[in-house]
Amino acid sequence: MSPAPLPDSLGDHFLVVSRRLRRGYLRALEPWGVTPHQARALRVVATRGPLRLNALAQELHVAPRSVTDVVDALEAAGFVRRAADPCDRRAVAVEATDSGHALAADVERARREHAQAFFGRLPQADRRELARLLEALAEPEGCDGDDPVRRRGPGSP
C-alpha cells in the first residue's frame, strides 16, 4: 500500500487544517458528551431562542429533519425543552433550560480556548492576516451565495 499523497494545493492544506481543528474540538467536547452539531444548535438556541425548529434549521444551514434529531438528543439530555411559541401558541419553539445555558457557556469557553491554542502557534500578525483572508473567502460570490463550480457542474468550463 502506498503512502497517502502529500497535500499540494491550497484546498488540500485547508482540509488538513480543518480536520485537525475539528478533531481537537471533538476532544474538547468529550467531557460534556455532546457532538459539534449539538453544541452549535445549543449555542444558537441559548443566544437567540426560543426558536421554531424550521428557524433553527435555517440558522444552522441544515435540513429540518437533521435539526429535529439534534434537538431530540438535547431535549433527552435536559439541555433544551419544547414549548409553545410565544408568537403563535399553535406552533412549538425550542428554548434552552438552565442547564442548557450553563452547558452552552462551558462549551463556548472550551471552543474558544481550543481555537486560541490551535491558532496561537501563529504570530499575532499572521492570525490577523489569516482572519482577513478567511473572511474574504467566506463572502458569497454570487447574488445567491452559491458556489460557482456547483452551479456550472463538474467538468464545465
N, C-alpha and C positions, 0 to 999 in steps of 0.2 A: 504494500500500500504506500503510495507516495505521500509526502507531507503536503499539508494544505498550502495553497499558494499564498505568497505574501501580499498584503494589500498594496496595490499600485495605483490607486486612484483616490481622489477626494472622497468619493462615495464609500469606498471600502474603509478608509480611515474613519470616516464619520460613523459607519456602522459598528466598527470595533469599539470606538469610544462610547457610543450609545449603549452597546451591550454591557460594557464594563460599568457604566453609570447605573444602568438598570439592575444589574446583579448586586451591586452594592446597596441600592435602595431596597431590594428584596431582603437582603440580610438585615438592614436597618429596621425593617418592618416585622421581622420574626418575633420579637418579644410580645407583640400585640396580636399576632396570629391573623393579620389582615393582608389582603392582596393589594397591589398597587391600584387596581381598579376600585376596590372598596375604599381605600384611603382617599382616592381622588373624589369619589362620589360623596363620601362623608364630609370632606373639606368643603365642597360646593354646598351641600345641604346645611352644614353648620354655619357657613358665612352668608348664604343667600336665602335659606329656607324660611318658611315651608314652601316646597315646590311640588307641582304635579309631576308625575313620572315622565310625561312627554316633555315637559320643560327641562327636567334634569337630563334626559337623554339628549336633547338639543344642546344643552350646555356642555355636556361631555363629548359631543360629536359621536354618539354611538346609537345603535338601533334600540328602540324602546324595549324589545324583548331582553336585550343584554342588561339594561338598567334594572329591569324587574328582578332578574336573578341576583344582581348585586344588592339591591335594596332588600330582597328576601333574606339574604345572608346577614346583612347589617341589622335587620329587624330581629332575626332569631338570636343574635348576639346581644340585643338590647341597646344598640347604638342609635337606632332611629325608630320612629313609630309612624304609622299611617294615621291620619286624622282627617276630618272634614276640612276641605279647602276653605279658608276664611272668606274668600271672594265668591265662592259658589259651593254651598253646602252639599250639593249633589255630587260634587267631584271629591276625589281623595288627594291629599297632599302628603308629602313626606317631610318630617321635621326631626332634627337631632334631639336625642334625650340629653339629660345632664351628663351621663357617662359618654355619650357620643361627642358632646362638645369638649369634654376633657380629653378623650382619645384624639380628636381632631387636632387639638393644641399639641399634644405629645408627639403625634406623627409629623406634624408640620415642623416642630423643633428638630426631630430626628432627620427629616428630609433636608432641612437647611444645613444642619451640621454635616451630613454626608456630602452635600454639594460643596460646602466650604472646604472640607478635607480633600475631596476629589479635585476640585479646581484650584485649591490652594497650592498645588505643586507648581503652578504657573506664577510668574511675577505679576504684580497688580496691573501693570500696563498691558500685558498680554491678555489678562482676564477681561479688561475693559474692551480691548480690540475684538476678542472672541465674542463678547456680548453684542457688540455693534454688528459684527458680521452675521451672527445668528438672527438678530432682529431683522436685518435686511433680508435674509433668506426666508424668514417667517412671513414676510409681507406677501399677500396674494398677488399672483402675476397678472391675472386677467380680471375681467369685470365680475366674474362669479367665483374667483379664487381657485379655480380648477388648475390641475397640473396640465400644462400644455402637451406633454408627452401622452398622457392618458386621453386627452381629447382627440389627438391625431391617431392614436393607436400604435402598437408596436410595429416597427419597420417602416413607418411613414416618414417622409422627408420633413 
